[in-house]
Amino acid sequence: MALTSFGPPQDWFVDASAPGCATATGGPGDPFCTLADAIGAAAGGDTIHVAPGTYVENLRLDKDLNLRGTEGEALTIVDGNQGGTVVTVCAGVTATIDGFTIRNGLSELGAGILVDSSDLSPLTSLTLSSSTVSDNTAFSLFTARGGGIAARANSDVLLFRSTIRDNAANGTPDLVFLSSAFGGGISNEGSLSVLECTLDGNRVDAEFDYSGAAIASSGPLTIASTRITNHVDGVGRAITSSGPLSLTNSTLARNRLLTGLTGASVLSLSGTSPALVDGCILWDNGVIFTVGYDPIDDPGNNATVTYSLLQGGWNGAGANNIDTDPLFVDAANGDYRVQPLSPCVDAGGPGLFTTSRGRGGNPRRLDGDLDRTMVVDMGAYELGNVHLDVSGSATPGGQVTLHLAGTAGLTARLVVASAPGELVFSPAGTLFFDLGSPYFKFGAGTLPNTLNLTIPPTVPPGTPTILQAFAIGPPLPNGKLPLNFSNAVELVIR
C-alpha cells in the first residue's frame, strides 16, 4: 500500500554537486546528494526536483511521488550500474517521472523500470514523460522480460514523448535451460499507452522462445504517433499482442530478424481481442538479408486495418490501404519523416488519432499540401511547412536565436505567448498557446530564416514563454491563403 501524506505536498531538492549535500535538509538552498535520500524524506504526494548530474543509484518508489529532472533527460541521468532494476515503482503507488535518462540496469524483470503490481494488489500507476530508457538488459536462465520497462498485472502505464532504445531481453544460449525472453523494450501485463514516443534498436533473443523486440503485451495496448524502428528479434516480431490493441498514426520500419529466415511479421496478434491499425506506415521490415514478410500475423482475423501503408498489402478487414514507397526523408540515417511528395501526406483518413501532436512536435493534423484542407498524415510524423527551433540563453536580458525551417519562400510570422493552451484552428492546425492570455505576434520574414530575440531584463525568472510560428502560402485560385502552424517551443526564463 502506498504511503500518502496528510499535510500539504512538499518539494524536495537533489544536487550531487552541491557543497555540504551529505548533511543537507533537502530544501531549495540545501539539496540532498542522492535521490534515495529525498525519497526517504518525502511523504506521499511530494515532488522531488533533481539537478543535472549522473546519479548511480537503484531506486524504490514506495509512496506516491513526482520526480522532475530540472534540466531534462540529456543532463539528468540515473545509472543502475548493473546492480538490479534502476527504478522500481512499488505496488499501489502512483508515480510520475519527467526529464530523466534511466540506464544501465540488469535484472530478470524490468531492468530499467519495473512497475511492480499484481492482481491482488492495488492499482500501480506510472507516467513517464520527456525521458529516455536506454541500455538496460533483462537476462535470465529461464524467462527474461522487459529490458527497458516491465509493467506487471493491475498496472496502468503512460509513456509520453519519451524514448525507449537499445535495451535487450536475453535468455541464456545454454540448451540445458531452454530460456525464454519477451519485450526487449517493454513487457506489459497491465494497461499500457505509448503516445508520441520513439522505440528504437531494442533486441530480444533466447534459446527456446522469444518475441516482441519492441513490445510484448498481454494487456490493453494503445500506441499513437509513435516511431517503432530498427528492432532485432529472432523471429522478426517487433510487437506481439494478445490483448486489445489500438495502433494509430505510427511508423514501423526497418525491424529485422536475427537471421535470413522469411515469413516474419512486424506485428503479431494472438488471442481473440480486437485490434485496430489506422493511419500507420509498415515498411521495410522483415529479414536482414532479404525483405519478405507478411506485415501483420493475424491468425484469428481480429485486425481491422484502415488508411495505412503496408508493404506487401493487406487482405483482411479494413479499407483505404496502399502498398507503395512512403518516401522517407532518410531512413538509413534515422529520419522517418516523409517527403512533401509522399503518398502518406494528407492520406490518414478522417482521423482516429489520439494525440494532438505528431512525433517531432508538429500539430497532428495539418494542411500538408497547402490546399486549405486539414487531413492527418499516415505515420508518426506530420508533414508541416514550417518548423521552429530555439537556441541561446533564456534568461532575463538574454538572447535566444529562432531557427525557422520549412517550405522555401513561404511568409512566416511568430507568436510569443505567456501561457500554454490547445485549440484546433482550421485550416492552419493547432494553436498551442492560450488565446485568453497575453500574446503578441510579429513578422518573421520568409522561410527559411533565423532571428534573434532579446528577453526583456524585467521578465522574472520562472516565467513560461510559448513560441509558435505559422507560415502563409500563396493564394489559391479562390483567393484564400493556405496556413500552417508550427510546433510549439516552451521556454522557462531562468
SULFEN-V939678 format. One record per pair of residues at least 12 apart in sequence whose C-alpha atoms are under 10 Angstrom apart, sorted by the first residue. I is the first residue (numbers start at 1). J is the second residue. Records with the same first field share a line. If there is no record, write none. Layout:
I=J, J
//
This chain:
1=62, 63, 64, 90, 91, 92, 93, 121, 122, 123, 124
2=43, 44, 61, 62, 63, 64, 65, 90, 91, 92, 93, 94, 122, 124
3=42, 43, 44, 45, 62, 63, 64, 65, 92, 93
4=42, 43, 44, 45, 46, 63, 64, 65, 93
5=42, 43, 44, 45, 46, 63, 64
6=43, 44, 45
7=43, 44, 45, 46
8=43, 44, 45, 46
9=42, 43, 44, 45, 46, 47, 65
10=27, 42, 43, 44, 45, 46, 47, 48
11=26, 27, 28, 38, 42, 43, 45, 46, 47, 48, 49, 66
12=25, 26, 27, 28, 30, 31, 32, 35, 37, 38, 39, 41, 42, 46, 47, 48, 49, 50, 67
13=25, 26, 27, 28, 29, 30, 31, 32, 33, 34, 35, 37, 38, 47, 48, 49, 50, 51, 67, 68, 70
14=26, 27, 28, 30, 31, 32, 33, 34, 35, 36, 37, 38, 48, 49, 50, 51, 52, 53, 69, 70
15=28, 30, 31, 32, 33, 34, 35, 49, 50, 51, 52, 53, 54, 55
16=31, 32, 33, 34, 35, 50, 51, 52, 53, 54, 55
17=31, 32, 33, 51, 52, 53
18=30, 31, 32, 33, 51
19=31, 32, 33
20=32, 33
21=33, 34
22=34, 37
24=37
25=37, 38, 41
26=38, 41, 42, 48, 49
28=49
31=49, 50, 51
32=50
33=50, 51, 55
34=50, 55, 56, 57
35=48, 49, 50, 55, 56, 57, 58, 59, 60, 67, 78
36=55, 57, 58, 59, 60, 61
38=50
39=59, 60, 61, 62, 63, 65, 67
40=60, 61, 62, 63
42=63, 64, 65
43=62, 63, 64, 65
44=61, 62, 63, 64, 65, 66, 93, 94, 95
45=63, 64, 65, 66, 94, 95
46=63, 64, 65, 66, 67
47=64, 65, 66, 67, 68, 95, 96, 97
48=65, 66, 67, 68, 69, 70, 97
49=66, 67, 68, 69, 70, 71, 98
50=67, 68, 69, 70, 71, 72, 76, 77, 99, 100
51=68, 69, 70, 71, 72, 75, 76, 77
52=69, 70, 71, 72, 73, 74, 75, 76, 77, 100
53=69, 71, 74, 75, 76, 77, 78
54=75, 76, 77, 78, 79, 101
55=76, 77, 78, 79, 80, 81, 102
56=77, 78, 79, 80, 81, 82, 83, 86, 103, 104
57=77, 78, 79, 80, 81, 82, 83, 84, 85, 86, 87, 105
58=78, 79, 80, 81, 82, 83, 84, 85, 86, 87, 88, 105, 112
59=78, 80, 84, 85, 86, 87, 88, 89, 113
60=85, 86, 87, 88, 89, 90, 114
61=87, 88, 89, 90, 91, 93, 94, 95, 115
62=88, 89, 90, 91, 92, 93, 94, 95
63=89, 90, 91, 92, 93, 94, 95
64=89, 90, 92, 93, 94, 95, 96, 124, 125, 126
65=89, 93, 94, 95, 96, 97, 126
66=94, 95, 96, 97, 98, 126, 127
67=95, 96, 97, 98, 99, 100, 128
68=96, 97, 98, 99, 100, 129
69=97, 98, 99, 100, 101, 130, 131
70=98, 99, 100
71=99, 100
72=98, 99, 100, 101, 130, 131, 132
73=98, 99, 100, 101, 102, 129, 130, 131, 132, 133, 162
74=99, 100, 101, 130, 131, 132
75=99, 100, 101
76=99, 100, 101, 102, 131
77=99, 100, 101, 102, 103, 131, 132, 133
78=100, 101, 102, 103, 104, 105, 112, 133
79=101, 102, 103, 104, 105, 112, 135, 136
80=102, 103, 104, 105, 106, 111, 112, 136
81=103, 104, 105, 106, 136
82=103, 104, 105, 106, 107, 111, 112, 136, 137
83=104, 105, 106, 107, 111
84=104, 105, 106, 107, 108, 109, 110, 111, 112, 136, 137, 138
85=102, 103, 104, 105, 106, 107, 108, 109, 110, 111, 112, 113, 114, 136, 137, 138, 147, 148, 149
86=102, 103, 104, 105, 106, 107, 110, 111, 112, 113, 114, 133, 136, 148
87=102, 103, 105, 110, 111, 112, 113, 114, 115, 149
88=110, 111, 112, 113, 114, 115, 116, 149, 150
89=113, 114, 115, 116, 117, 124, 125, 126, 151
90=114, 115, 116, 117, 124, 125
91=115, 116, 117, 118, 120, 121, 122, 123, 124, 125, 152, 154, 155
92=115, 116, 117, 118, 121, 122, 123, 124, 125, 154, 155
93=115, 116, 117, 122, 123, 124, 125, 126, 155
94=123, 124, 125, 126, 127, 155, 156, 157
95=115, 124, 125, 126, 127, 128, 157
96=125, 126, 127, 128, 129, 157, 158
97=126, 127, 128, 129, 130, 131, 159
98=127, 128, 129, 130, 131, 132, 160, 162
99=128, 129, 130, 131, 132, 162
100=128, 129, 130, 131, 132, 133, 162
101=130, 131, 132, 133, 134, 162, 163, 164
102=131, 132, 133, 134, 135, 136, 148, 164
103=132, 133, 134, 135, 136, 137, 148, 166, 167
104=133, 134, 135, 136, 137, 148, 167
105=133, 134, 135, 136, 137, 138, 147, 148, 167
106=135, 136, 137, 138, 139, 140, 147, 148, 168, 169
107=136, 137, 138, 139, 140, 144, 145, 146, 147, 169
108=137, 138, 139, 140, 141, 142, 143, 144, 145, 146, 147, 150, 169, 170, 171, 181
109=137, 138, 139, 140, 143, 144, 145, 146, 147, 148, 149, 150, 151, 152, 169, 181, 182, 183, 187
110=136, 137, 138, 139, 144, 145, 146, 147, 148, 149, 150, 151, 152, 169, 183, 184, 185, 186, 187
111=133, 134, 135, 136, 137, 138, 139, 144, 145, 146, 147, 148, 149, 150, 167, 168, 169, 185
112=133, 134, 135, 136, 137, 138, 146, 147, 148, 149, 150, 164, 167, 185, 186
113=126, 133, 136, 146, 147, 148, 149, 150, 151, 186
114=126, 146, 147, 148, 149, 150, 151, 152, 187
115=149, 150, 151, 152, 153, 154, 155, 156, 157, 188, 190
116=150, 151, 152, 153, 154, 155
117=151, 152, 153, 154, 155, 156, 189, 190
118=151, 152, 153, 154, 155, 189, 190
119=152, 153, 154, 155, 190
120=153, 154
121=153, 154, 155
122=154, 155
123=153, 154, 155, 156, 190
124=151, 152, 153, 154, 155, 156, 157, 190
125=151, 154, 155, 156, 157, 158, 190, 191
126=151, 155, 156, 157, 158, 159, 192
127=156, 157, 158, 159, 160, 193
128=157, 158, 159, 160, 161, 162, 163, 194
129=158, 159, 160, 161, 162, 163, 195, 196, 197
130=159, 160, 161, 162, 163, 196, 197
131=159, 160, 161, 162, 163, 164, 197
132=148, 161, 162, 163, 164, 165, 197, 198, 199
133=147, 148, 149, 162, 163, 164, 165, 166, 167, 185, 199
134=147, 148, 149, 163, 164, 165, 166, 167, 168, 185, 200, 201, 202
135=147, 148, 164, 165, 166, 167, 168, 185, 201, 202
136=148, 149, 164, 165, 166, 167, 168, 169, 184, 185, 202
137=149, 166, 167, 168, 169, 170, 184, 185, 202, 203, 204
138=150, 167, 168, 169, 170, 171, 181, 182, 183, 184, 185, 204
139=168, 169, 170, 171, 172, 179, 180, 181, 205, 206
140=169, 170, 171, 172, 177, 179, 180, 181, 206
141=170, 171, 172, 173, 174, 176, 177, 178, 179, 180, 181, 206, 207
142=170, 171, 172, 177, 178, 179, 180, 181, 206, 207, 208
143=169, 170, 171, 172, 177, 178, 179, 180, 181, 182, 206, 208, 209, 210
144=168, 169, 170, 171, 172, 179, 180, 181, 182, 183, 184, 187, 204, 205, 206, 210
145=168, 169, 170, 171, 180, 181, 182, 183, 184, 185, 186, 187, 188, 204, 210, 212, 216
146=167, 168, 169, 170, 181, 182, 183, 184, 185, 186, 187, 188, 204, 212, 213, 214, 215, 216
147=164, 165, 166, 167, 168, 169, 170, 181, 182, 183, 184, 185, 186, 187, 202, 203, 204, 213, 214
148=164, 165, 166, 167, 168, 169, 183, 184, 185, 186, 187, 202, 214, 215
149=164, 167, 183, 184, 185, 186, 187, 188, 215
150=182, 183, 184, 185, 186, 187, 188, 189, 190, 215, 216, 217
151=186, 187, 188, 189, 190, 191, 192, 217, 219
152=187, 188, 189, 190, 191, 218, 219
153=188, 189, 190, 191, 218, 219
154=189, 190, 191, 219
155=188, 189, 190, 191, 192, 219
156=188, 189, 190, 191, 192, 193, 220
157=188, 190, 191, 192, 193, 194, 221
158=191, 192, 193, 194, 195, 222
159=192, 193, 194, 195, 196, 197, 223
160=193, 194, 195, 196, 197, 198, 226
161=194, 195, 196, 197, 198, 225, 226, 357, 358, 359, 360, 361
162=194, 195, 196, 197, 198, 199, 226, 359
163=185, 196, 197, 198, 199, 200, 226, 227
164=184, 185, 186, 197, 198, 199, 200, 201, 202, 214, 228
165=184, 185, 198, 199, 200, 201, 202, 203, 214, 228, 229, 230, 231
166=184, 185, 199, 200, 201, 202, 203, 214, 230, 231
167=183, 184, 185, 186, 199, 200, 201, 202, 203, 204, 213, 214, 231
168=181, 182, 183, 184, 185, 186, 201, 202, 203, 204, 205, 213, 214, 231, 232
169=181, 182, 183, 184, 185, 186, 187, 202, 203, 204, 205, 206, 210, 211, 212, 213
170=182, 183, 184, 203, 204, 205, 206, 207, 210
171=204, 205, 206, 207, 208, 209, 210
172=205, 206, 207, 208
173=205, 206, 207, 208
174=206, 207, 208
175=206, 207, 208
176=207
177=207, 208
178=206, 207, 208, 209
179=205, 206, 207, 208, 209, 210
180=204, 205, 206, 207, 208, 209, 210, 211
181=203, 204, 205, 206, 207, 208, 209, 210, 211, 212, 213, 216
182=203, 204, 205, 206, 209, 210, 211, 212, 213, 214, 215, 216, 217, 233, 240
183=202, 203, 204, 205, 210, 211, 212, 213, 214, 215, 216, 217, 233, 238, 239, 240
184=201, 202, 203, 204, 205, 210, 211, 212, 213, 214, 215, 216, 231, 232, 233, 238
185=199, 200, 201, 202, 203, 204, 212, 213, 214, 215, 216, 231, 238, 239
186=199, 202, 212, 213, 214, 215, 216, 217, 239
187=212, 213, 214, 215, 216, 217, 218, 219, 240
188=215, 216, 217, 218, 219, 220, 221, 241
189=216, 217, 218, 219, 220, 221, 242, 243
190=217, 218, 219, 220, 221, 243
191=217, 218, 219, 220, 221, 222, 243, 244
192=217, 218, 219, 220, 221, 222, 223, 245
193=220, 221, 222, 223, 224, 246
194=221, 222, 223, 224, 225, 226, 247
195=222, 223, 224, 225, 226, 227, 248, 250, 354, 355, 357, 358, 359, 380
196=223, 224, 225, 226, 227, 249, 250, 354, 355, 356, 357, 358, 359, 360, 361, 380, 381
197=223, 224, 225, 226, 227, 228, 250, 358, 359, 360, 380
198=225, 226, 227, 228, 229, 250, 251, 359, 360, 380
199=213, 214, 215, 226, 227, 228, 229, 230, 231, 252
200=213, 214, 227, 228, 229, 230, 231, 232, 252, 253, 254, 255, 334
201=213, 214, 228, 229, 230, 231, 232, 254, 255
202=214, 215, 228, 229, 230, 231, 232, 233, 238, 255
203=230, 231, 232, 233, 234, 238, 256, 257, 258
204=231, 232, 233, 234, 235, 236, 237, 238, 258
205=232, 233, 234, 235, 258
206=233, 234
207=234
209=234, 235
210=233, 234, 235, 236, 237
211=232, 233, 234, 235, 236, 237, 238, 239, 240, 268
212=231, 232, 233, 234, 235, 236, 237, 238, 239, 240, 241, 266, 267, 268
213=230, 231, 232, 233, 234, 235, 236, 237, 238, 239, 240, 255, 256, 257, 266
214=228, 229, 230, 231, 232, 233, 237, 238, 239, 240, 255, 266
215=228, 237, 238, 239, 240, 241, 267
216=237, 238, 239, 240, 241, 242, 268
217=239, 240, 241, 242, 243, 244, 245, 269
218=240, 241, 242, 243, 244, 245, 270, 271
219=241, 242, 243, 244, 245, 273
220=241, 242, 243, 244, 245, 246, 273
221=241, 242, 243, 244, 245, 246, 247, 275
222=244, 245, 246, 247, 248, 275, 276, 354
223=245, 246, 247, 248, 249, 250, 277, 353, 354, 355
224=246, 247, 248, 249, 250, 251, 278, 279, 280, 352, 353, 354, 355, 357, 358, 359, 379, 380
225=247, 248, 249, 250, 251, 279, 280, 353, 354, 355, 356, 357, 358, 359, 360, 364, 378, 379, 380, 381, 382
226=247, 248, 249, 250, 251, 252, 280, 358, 359, 360, 379, 380, 381
227=249, 250, 251, 252, 253, 280, 281, 336, 337, 358, 359, 379, 380, 381
228=250, 251, 252, 253, 254, 255, 266, 282, 380
229=251, 252, 253, 254, 255, 256, 284, 285, 331, 334, 336
230=252, 253, 254, 255, 256, 285, 334
231=252, 253, 254, 255, 256, 257, 258, 266, 285
232=254, 255, 256, 257, 258, 259, 286, 287, 288
233=255, 256, 257, 258, 259, 264, 266, 286, 287
234=256, 257, 258, 259, 260, 261, 264, 287
235=256, 257, 258, 259, 260, 261, 262, 263, 264, 265, 266, 286, 287
236=255, 256, 257, 258, 259, 261, 262, 263, 264, 265, 266, 267, 268, 285, 286, 287, 288, 293
237=255, 256, 257, 264, 265, 266, 267, 268, 269, 285, 286, 295, 296, 297
238=252, 253, 254, 255, 256, 257, 264, 265, 266, 267, 268, 285, 286
239=252, 265, 266, 267, 268, 269, 296
240=265, 266, 267, 268, 269, 270, 297
241=267, 268, 269, 270, 271, 273, 275
242=268, 269, 270, 271, 272, 273, 274, 275
243=269, 270, 271, 272, 273, 274, 275
244=269, 271, 272, 273, 274, 275, 276, 302
245=269, 273, 274, 275, 276, 277, 302, 303
246=274, 275, 276, 277, 278, 303, 304, 352, 353, 354
247=275, 276, 277, 278, 279, 280, 305, 352, 353, 354
248=276, 277, 278, 279, 280, 281, 305, 306, 307, 308, 348, 351, 352, 353, 354, 355, 378, 379, 380
249=277, 278, 279, 280, 281, 307, 308, 348, 351, 352, 353, 354, 355, 358, 359, 364, 376, 377, 378, 379, 380, 381, 382
250=277, 278, 279, 280, 281, 282, 308, 353, 358, 359, 377, 378, 379, 380, 381
251=279, 280, 281, 282, 283, 308, 309, 336, 337, 359, 378, 379, 380, 381
252=266, 267, 280, 281, 282, 283, 284, 285, 295, 310, 336, 379, 380
253=266, 281, 282, 283, 284, 285, 286, 331, 336
254=266, 282, 283, 284, 285, 286, 287, 288, 291, 331, 332, 334
255=282, 283, 284, 285, 286, 287, 288
256=284, 285, 286, 287, 288, 289, 290, 291
257=285, 286, 287, 288, 289
258=287, 288, 289
259=287, 288, 289, 290
260=286, 287, 288, 289, 290, 291, 292
261=286, 287, 288, 289, 290, 291, 292, 293
262=286, 287, 288, 289, 290, 291, 292, 293, 294
263=286, 287, 291, 292, 293, 294, 295, 297
264=285, 286, 287, 291, 292, 293, 294, 295, 296, 297
265=285, 286, 287, 292, 293, 294, 295, 296, 297, 298
266=282, 283, 284, 285, 286, 293, 294, 295, 296, 297
267=282, 294, 295, 296, 297, 298
268=294, 295, 296, 297, 298, 299
269=296, 297, 298, 299, 300, 301, 302, 303
270=297, 298, 299, 300, 301, 302
271=298, 299, 300, 301, 302
272=299, 300, 301, 302, 303
273=300, 301, 302, 303
274=300, 301, 302, 303, 304
275=298, 301, 302, 303, 304, 305
276=302, 303, 304, 305, 306, 317, 318
277=303, 304, 305, 306, 307, 308, 318, 352
278=304, 305, 306, 307, 308, 309, 318, 319, 320, 321, 348, 349, 351, 352, 353, 378, 379
279=305, 306, 307, 308, 309, 320, 321, 344, 347, 348, 349, 350, 351, 352, 353, 376, 377, 378, 379, 380
280=305, 306, 307, 308, 309, 310, 321, 344, 348, 377, 378, 379, 380
281=307, 308, 309, 310, 311, 321, 322, 323, 325, 326, 344, 348, 377, 378, 379, 380
282=295, 296, 308, 309, 310, 311, 312, 313, 323, 326, 379
283=295, 309, 310, 311, 312, 323, 324, 325, 326, 328
284=310, 311, 312, 325, 331
285=311
291=311
292=311, 312
293=311, 312
294=310, 311, 312, 313, 314
295=310, 311, 312, 313, 314
296=310, 312, 313, 314, 316
298=316
301=316, 317
302=316, 317
303=316, 317, 318
304=316, 317, 318, 319
305=317, 318, 319, 320, 321
306=318, 319, 320, 321, 322, 348, 349
307=319, 320, 321, 322, 344, 347, 348, 349, 350, 351, 377, 378
308=320, 321, 322, 323, 344, 347, 348, 349, 377, 378, 379
309=321, 322, 323, 324, 325, 326, 343, 344, 347, 348, 378, 379
310=322, 323, 324, 325, 326
311=323, 324, 325, 326
312=324
320=347, 348, 349
321=347, 348
322=343, 344, 347
323=343
324=342, 343, 344
325=342, 343, 344
326=338, 339, 341, 342, 343, 344, 345, 378, 379
327=339, 340, 341, 342, 343, 344
328=340, 342, 344
329=342
336=379, 380, 381
337=359, 360, 379, 380, 381, 382, 383
338=377, 378, 379, 380, 381, 382, 383
339=383
340=368, 369, 383, 384, 385, 407
341=368, 369
342=377, 378, 383
343=377, 378
344=376, 377, 378, 379, 382, 383
345=366, 367, 368, 369, 375, 376, 377, 378, 379, 381, 382, 383, 384
346=365, 366, 367, 368, 369, 373, 374, 375, 376, 377, 378, 382, 383
347=368, 375, 376, 377, 378, 379
348=365, 375, 376, 377, 378, 379
349=375, 376, 377, 378
350=374, 375, 376
351=364, 365, 375, 376, 377, 378
352=376
353=365, 376
356=422, 423, 424, 429, 430, 432
357=380, 381, 382, 429, 430, 432, 487, 488
358=376, 377, 379, 380, 381, 382, 383, 487
359=379, 380, 381, 382
360=380, 381, 382, 383, 387, 487
361=381, 382, 384, 387, 388, 486, 487, 488, 489
362=381, 382, 383, 384, 385, 386, 387, 388, 429, 430, 484, 485, 486, 487, 488
363=376, 381, 382, 383, 384, 424, 428, 429, 430, 431, 432, 484, 485, 486, 487, 488
364=376, 377, 380, 381, 382, 383, 384, 429, 430, 487
365=377, 382, 383, 384, 424, 426, 427, 428, 429, 430, 484
366=382, 383, 384, 385, 426, 427, 428, 429, 430, 483, 484, 485, 486
367=382, 383, 384, 385, 426, 427, 428, 429, 482, 483, 484, 485
368=382, 383, 384, 385, 428, 429, 482, 483, 484
369=383, 384, 385, 482
370=384, 385, 427, 428, 472, 473, 474, 475, 476, 481, 482, 483, 484
371=427, 473, 475, 476, 480, 481, 482, 483
372=426, 427, 428, 473, 476, 480, 481, 482, 483, 484
373=426, 427, 428, 429, 482, 483
374=425, 426, 427, 428, 429, 484
375=427, 429
383=406
384=405, 406, 407, 429, 470, 471, 484, 485, 486, 487
385=405, 406, 407, 408, 410, 447, 470, 471, 472, 473, 483, 484, 485, 486
386=404, 405, 406, 407, 408, 410, 411, 412, 447, 448, 468, 469, 470, 471, 472, 483, 484, 485, 486, 487
387=403, 404, 405, 406, 407, 447, 448, 468, 469, 470, 471, 484, 485, 486, 487, 488
388=402, 403, 404, 405, 406, 414, 449, 450, 467, 468, 469, 470, 485, 486, 487, 488, 489
389=401, 402, 403, 404, 405, 450, 467, 468, 486, 487, 488, 489
390=402, 403, 404, 450, 451, 452, 453, 467, 489, 490, 491
391=403, 452
392=452, 453
393=454, 455, 491, 493, 494
394=453, 454, 455, 461, 465, 491, 492, 493, 494
395=454, 455, 456, 457, 459, 460, 461, 462, 463, 491, 492, 493, 494
396=454, 455, 456, 457, 458, 459, 460, 461, 463, 493, 494
397=454, 455, 456, 457, 458, 459
398=453, 454, 455, 456, 457, 493, 494
399=452, 453, 454, 455, 456
400=451, 452, 453, 454, 455, 491
401=450, 451, 452, 453, 454
402=414, 444, 449, 450, 451, 452, 453, 467, 469
403=447, 448, 449, 450, 451, 452
404=444, 445, 446, 447, 448, 449, 450, 451, 469, 470, 471, 486
405=446, 447, 448, 449, 450, 486
406=446, 447, 448, 449, 471, 486
407=446, 447, 448, 471, 473
408=446, 447, 448, 449
409=445, 446, 447, 448, 449, 471, 472, 473, 474
410=445, 446, 447, 448, 470, 471, 472, 473, 474, 483
411=443, 444, 445, 446, 447, 448, 470, 471, 472, 473, 474, 483
412=442, 443, 444, 445, 446, 447, 448, 449, 469, 470, 471, 472, 473, 483, 484, 485
413=441, 442, 443, 444, 445, 446, 447, 468, 469, 470, 471, 472, 485
414=440, 441, 442, 443, 444, 445, 467, 468, 469, 470, 471, 485, 486
415=431, 433, 439, 440, 441, 442, 443, 444, 466, 467, 468, 469, 470, 488
416=433, 438, 439, 440, 441, 442, 465, 466, 467, 468, 469, 489, 490
417=432, 433, 434, 435, 436, 437, 438, 439, 440, 441, 464, 465, 466, 467, 468, 490
418=433, 434, 435, 436, 437, 438, 439, 440, 463, 464, 465, 466, 467, 490, 491
419=432, 433, 434, 435, 436, 437, 438, 439, 463, 464, 465, 466, 467, 490
420=432, 433, 434, 435, 437, 464, 465, 466, 467, 488, 490
421=433, 434, 435, 436, 437, 466
422=434, 435
423=435
425=484, 485
426=483, 484
427=481, 482, 483, 484, 485
428=470, 471, 472, 482, 483, 484, 485, 486
429=470, 483, 484, 485, 486, 487
430=484, 485, 486, 487, 488
431=468, 469, 470, 485, 486, 487, 488
432=466, 467, 468, 485, 486, 487, 488, 489, 490
433=465, 466, 467, 468, 488, 490
434=466
439=465, 466, 467
441=467, 468, 469
442=469
443=469, 470
444=469, 470, 471
445=471
446=471, 472
447=471
455=493
459=493, 494
460=493, 494
461=492, 493, 494
462=491, 492, 493, 494
463=491, 492, 493, 494
464=490, 491, 492, 493, 494
465=489, 490, 491, 492, 493
466=488, 489, 490, 491, 492
467=486, 487, 488, 489, 490, 491
468=485, 486, 487, 488, 489, 490
469=484, 485, 486, 487, 488, 489
470=483, 484, 485, 486, 487
471=483, 484, 485, 486
472=484, 485
//
